[in-house]
Amino acid sequence: MSLPYEGLKVLDVSQGAAGPYCAEVLWQQGADIVKVEPPAGDWSRGVGALRDGISSLTIAMNGGKRGLCVDATTAAGRGILIDLAKQADVVVQNFRPGVATRLGLDPLALRQANPGLIYVSISGYGLAGPYSAAPATDSVMQADAGLMFSNRGEGSPRKMGIFLADLNAGLYAAQAVGAALFQRTRSGTGEHIEINLFDTSAAVLVGNYAEHALEPEREARASVALTAPNGTFQAKDGSINVVTMNDQQFARLAEALGHAEWVDRPEFAGMTARVANVGLLNALIGDVLSGLSVDQWSSRLSDADILHAPVRNYSQCMAHPQAQHLGTFERFQQPGLGAISLPGIPARKLRRRQEAAPYLGEHSVAILEEAGFSRQQINQWLRSGAVLQGSAGSTGGSSKV
């Protein structure tokens, strides 16, 4: 069965996580992605665990793409990018405002030359406005757009342990590309999609902002619990998360913990009361759960049909029986590193299996030949340094022909 984006040509000139993840989602659903990098490489090549010149972030965000290394500070390099953009269905970039125009990749000019082009601009705060020129990273945006505040719990606001703002922006961008492609089937023209991390971070908090609209005083509280109990507790040998969503579930939990009398206490009579007294309730539950192991409590809570789960580390998640059944993690060979297992996007019937990320400039010559450039011209660019050709497992490009 063919994949949804089979035959779609995407020029990915973005770096980091947000733009590359947008293109990665498109690749997993069938698109041909040309990953363009400068001679110094995408800055993400130095982020995360690093082995043999490739980083964990690079592998995660760029699987299956083909690598092209171009020096856009040269006239020849800029010309190559412009020609490739004119041949593409989609261009993805996350330059600071003004950089695209300086490189000749202005969306208006490219869409005039290629009316069907879908041009994706991903930025921190948008292309205009008082913060448009402000630098933004995932951490900055988690702080500035409310994500850290939503994660305050009983203590200070905390950063979430993933590139949530970046990955969320990438997903929204990929979704917008799908909508623009569908629109193009009716209009015959492309679109300039503007995605920014501030908007997408706010969008994923839509439920929180709905709560704020109804109860603005809620943000002054340290706890943001909607149900109680709903938290993580320490057992003898690890942590376990326990949740109840209604009075019936709470009664079953109290009985499973050996304290059926809790349901008669006025502090716990109904969800509103339990949320108001969540500190007391959590302390009582924590005292009980600390007496047995995670496995023992999992067995008891399962028998009582209580929502719960052990807090698993990454190795335990990969060994999870349901992950094994679903095939959540797929093994592939990354040249120079051997076998790696990663999760793909969840719609398995509509995506490829995981593949290796390219090394810097690994496919430069092949990409340019497919684009119609002569080998003589390509060799000239290689000699001048406008284009670099690397190889699988190499830490950098080479201008040798």
Secondary structure, 3 states (H helix, E strand, C coil): CCCCCCCCEEEECCCCCHHHHHHHHHHHCCCEEEEEECCCCCHHHHCCCEECCEEHHHHHHCCCCEEEEECCCCHHHHHHHHHHHHHCCEEEECCCCCHHHHCCCCHHHHHHHCCCCEEEEEECCCCCCCCCCCCCCHHHHHHHCCHHHHCCCCCCCCCCCCCHHHHHHHHHHHHHHHHHHHHHHHHCCCEEEEEEHHHHHHHHCHHHHHHHHHCHHHHHCCCCCCCCCEEEEECCCCEEEEECCCHHHHHHHHHHCCCHHHHHCHHHCCHHHHHHCHHHHHHHHHHHHCCCCHHHHHHHHHHCCCEEEECCCHHHHHCCHHHHHHCCEEEEEECCCEEEEEECCCCHHHCCCCCCCCCCCCCHHHHHHHCCCCHHHHHHHHHHCCEEECCCCCCCCECCC
